[in-house]
């Protein structure tokens, strides 16, 4: 992969040399905020979060559609001076990242491999994966586990109802609990010892998932492992190297209604966010 380094400057945040690292993070909507939350803790780079809310959910899109969204979003990030892109979406990581490898002039981080690594650190060999329909049907997790640990038994469960529920802010409703039970029970029947949250929306349901899965099942959110990988690429920008005084903020952008995103994001994160910008995405709207 080639590296095209775009340097940006900020008069208030001036680490060594006055250079401010900018990282773009994107997802179909709110789910990638679970990755942003971890990156904010581990890096002092300037973060730009883009929620492609006019095309949510990505789990119901085709590979061609997802690749088109990727290139348009990367183009937007480049206009904002980003030097790296984090694909905070399992579906796009599964279907798009392998196809664009070597074609992008800045580092692109997907989530699949880091998720597998995080699971293998704790699993005894029977892994359940909750995922969107597209991720499940792609076979990406099955292949990744087969390559990394051929003896691991992997059971992938498509969970198409969950992303719309999270996008609606329905994280504690009876409807959400019923959907989770529908998807988790078949995995428990396989005697899984570890459950991978194979969509970045699902960590916002972690409390209910853990309750339904029971204490014997380890729950793995791959977002922390992905944040570590990004930090390793840019070690000078790790939080422990720069200290709190060098902390940079986040710009939030969406392709749909900014106020709806802001309201639900604040509900999920339990904090107030700055104003959310709008960027028009080409293509069909849903």
C-alpha positions in Angstrom: 0.0 0.0 0.0 1.3 3.5 -0.9 1.1 6.4 1.6 0.0 9.8 0.6 0.7 12.0 3.7 -1.4 15.2 3.9 -0.2 17.5 6.6 -2.7 19.8 8.4 -2.1 22.4 10.9 -4.0 23.7 13.9 -2.8 26.7 15.9 -4.2 25.5 19.2 -3.1 21.9 19.0 0.6 21.7 18.0 2.4 18.5 18.8 6.1 18.2 17.7 6.6 20.0 14.4 3.2 21.6 14.5 1.7 18.7 12.5 -1.8 17.5 13.3 -2.7 14.0 12.3 -6.2 13.6 10.9 -8.0 10.2 10.8 -11.3 9.6 9.0 -13.8 7.1 10.5 -16.9 6.0 8.7 -19.9 3.7 9.1 -23.4 3.5 7.7 -24.7 5.4 10.7 -24.3 5.3 14.5 -22.5 2.0 14.9 -19.0 3.3 14.1 -19.3 5.5 17.2 -18.3 2.5 19.2 -15.0 2.5 17.3 -14.7 6.3 17.5 -15.1 6.1 21.3 -12.1 3.8 21.6 -10.0 5.8 19.2 -10.7 8.9 21.1 -9.3 7.3 24.2 -6.1 5.9 22.6 -5.1 8.6 20.1 -4.7 12.4 20.1 -5.2 12.7 16.4 -7.9 14.9 15.0 -10.9 12.7 14.2 -13.5 13.1 11.5 -16.5 10.8 11.8 -18.8 10.2 8.9 -22.1 8.5 9.2 -23.6 7.5 5.8 -27.1 7.7 7.2 -28.7 8.2 3.9 -27.7 4.6 3.0 -28.1 2.8 6.3 -28.1 -0.2 6.8 -25.1 -1.3 4.9 -25.9 -4.9 5.7 -28.6 -4.9 3.1 -26.4 -3.3 0.3 -24.6 -5.0 -2.6 -20.8 -5.1 -2.8 -20.8 -2.7 -5.7 -22.9 -0.2 -3.8 -20.6 -0.4 -0.7 -17.5 0.1 -2.9 -19.0 3.2 -4.4 -19.8 4.6 -1.0 -16.2 3.9 0.1 -14.6 5.8 -2.7 -16.9 8.8 -2.3 -16.3 8.9 1.5 -12.6 8.5 1.1 -12.6 11.4 -1.4 -14.5 13.5 1.2 -11.9 12.6 3.9 -9.1 13.6 1.6 -10.6 17.1 1.1 -10.5 17.4 4.9 -6.9 16.5 5.1 -7.2 12.9 6.5 -4.1 10.8 6.4 -5.8 7.5 7.3 -9.3 5.9 7.0 -10.8 3.6 9.6 -13.7 1.5 8.1 -15.7 1.2 11.3 -18.1 -1.3 9.7 -17.8 -5.0 9.5 -19.9 -5.3 6.3 -17.6 -2.8 4.4 -14.6 -4.4 6.0 -15.7 -7.8 4.7 -16.8 -6.8 1.2 -14.8 -3.6 0.3 -11.5 -3.5 2.1 -10.1 -6.6 0.3 -11.1 -5.1 -3.1 -9.4 -1.7 -2.5 -6.2 -3.0 -1.0 -3.3 -1.4 -2.8 -5.5 1.1 -4.6 -5.6 3.7 -1.9 -2.9 6.3 -1.2 -3.4 6.4 2.5 -3.7 3.6 5.1 -7.1 2.0 5.3 -8.0 0.0 8.5 -10.6 -2.7 8.4 -12.0 -4.6 11.4 -12.2 -8.3 10.5 -8.6 -9.4 11.2 -8.4 -7.5 14.5 -11.7 -8.9 15.6 -10.5 -12.4 15.0 -7.3 -11.7 16.9 -9.3 -10.4 19.9 -11.5 -13.5 19.9 -8.6 -15.9 19.8 -7.0 -14.3 22.8 -9.9 -15.4 25.0 -11.8 -18.2 23.3 -11.6 -21.9 24.0 -12.5 -22.8 20.5 -16.3 -22.4 20.0 -17.1 -19.0 18.7 -20.4 -17.4 17.9 -20.6 -14.3 15.6 -23.5 -11.9 15.5 -23.4 -10.1 12.2 -25.4 -8.3 9.5 -26.8 -10.3 6.7 -24.2 -9.2 4.2 -21.3 -9.9 6.6 -22.7 -13.3 7.4 -23.2 -14.3 3.8 -19.8 -13.0 2.7 -18.1 -15.8 4.7 -15.4 -13.3 5.8 -15.3 -14.4 9.4 -15.5 -18.0 8.5 -12.5 -17.6 6.2 -10.5 -15.4 8.6 -10.9 -17.9 11.5 -10.1 -20.9 9.3 -6.9 -19.2 8.3 -5.9 -18.0 11.8 -7.0 -21.0 13.8 -8.3 -23.9 11.7 -9.5 -25.9 14.7 -11.8 -23.2 15.9 -15.5 -23.9 15.5 -17.3 -20.8 14.2 -21.1 -20.2 14.1 -22.3 -17.1 12.3 -25.7 -15.7 13.0 -27.3 -13.1 10.8 -29.1 -10.4 12.8 -30.8 -8.0 10.4 -33.2 -6.4 12.9 -30.5 -5.0 15.2 -29.0 -2.2 13.2 -32.3 -0.4 12.6 -33.2 -0.8 16.3 -29.9 0.8 17.3 -30.3 3.6 14.7 -33.7 4.3 16.3 -32.2 4.5 19.8 -34.1 1.3 20.8 -31.3 -0.1 23.0 -33.4 -1.2 26.0 -36.8 -1.9 24.5 -38.7 -5.2 24.7 -38.6 -5.4 20.9 -34.8 -5.2 21.0 -34.6 -7.8 23.7 -36.9 -10.2 21.7 -34.7 -9.7 18.6 -31.5 -10.4 20.5 -33.0 -13.6 22.0 -34.0 -14.7 18.6 -30.4 -14.4 17.3 -28.5 -15.4 20.4 -30.4 -18.6 21.3 -29.3 -20.6 18.2 -25.6 -19.7 19.1 -26.1 -20.8 22.7 -27.5 -24.1 21.4 -24.0 -24.6 19.7 -22.4 -24.3 23.2 -20.3 -21.3 22.2 -17.8 -20.0 24.8 -17.2 -16.6 23.1 -19.6 -14.3 21.3 -18.1 -11.8 18.8 -20.0 -8.6 18.2 -19.6 -8.7 14.4 -21.2 -5.3 13.8 -20.1 -2.0 15.3 -23.7 -1.2 16.2 -23.9 -4.1 18.6 -21.6 -2.8 21.4 -24.4 -0.4 22.2 -26.5 -3.5 23.1 -23.8 -5.2 25.0 -25.5 -5.1 28.4 -28.6 -6.9 27.1 -26.4 -9.3 25.0 -24.3 -10.3 28.0 -27.5 -10.9 30.1 -29.0 -13.1 27.5 -25.7 -15.0 26.7 -25.0 -15.6 30.4 -21.8 -15.4 32.4 -20.2 -18.4 30.8 -19.9 -16.7 27.4 -17.2 -14.1 26.8 -18.4 -11.1 24.9 -15.8 -9.6 22.4 -16.1 -6.1 21.1 -13.3 -5.7 18.5 -13.3 -1.9 18.7 -10.5 -1.7 21.3 -8.3 -4.0 19.3 -8.8 -1.9 16.1 -7.9 1.3 18.1 -4.7 -0.4 19.2 -3.8 -1.2 15.6 -4.3 2.4 14.5 -2.2 3.6 17.4 0.6 1.2 16.4 0.6 2.7 12.9 1.0 6.2 14.4 2.9 5.7 17.6 3.8 9.3 18.1 0.1 10.1 18.3 -0.8 7.7 21.0 -2.5 9.3 24.0 0.2 8.3 26.5 2.9 9.9 24.3 1.3 13.3 23.9 -0.7 13.8 27.1 -4.1 15.4 27.6 -2.9 18.8 26.6 -2.5 17.7 23.0 -6.0 16.3 22.7 -7.7 17.0 19.4 -11.5 17.2 18.8 -13.8 15.4 16.4 -15.8 16.7 13.5 -19.1 14.8 12.9 -20.6 14.6 9.4 -23.6 12.7 8.0 -25.3 12.2 4.6 -28.8 12.3 6.2 -30.4 14.4 8.8 -27.8 15.9 11.2 -30.1 16.6 14.1 -31.5 13.0 14.1 -28.0 11.6 14.2 -26.9 14.0 16.9 -29.9 13.3 19.1 -29.6 9.5 18.9 -25.8 9.6 19.2 -26.0 11.6 22.4 -28.5 9.0 23.7 -26.1 6.1 23.0 -22.9 7.9 24.1 -24.5 9.7 27.1 -22.7 12.9 26.3 -23.2 16.1 24.3 -21.8 16.3 20.8 -20.8 19.4 18.8 -22.9 20.4 15.8 -23.1 17.8 13.0 -22.3 18.7 9.4 -24.1 17.5 6.3 -22.4 16.1 3.2 -24.5 15.1 0.2 -23.8 11.6 -1.0 -24.6 10.7 -4.6 -26.7 7.6 -5.4 -29.9 6.3 -4.2 -31.4 7.3 -0.8 -33.3 4.9 1.4 
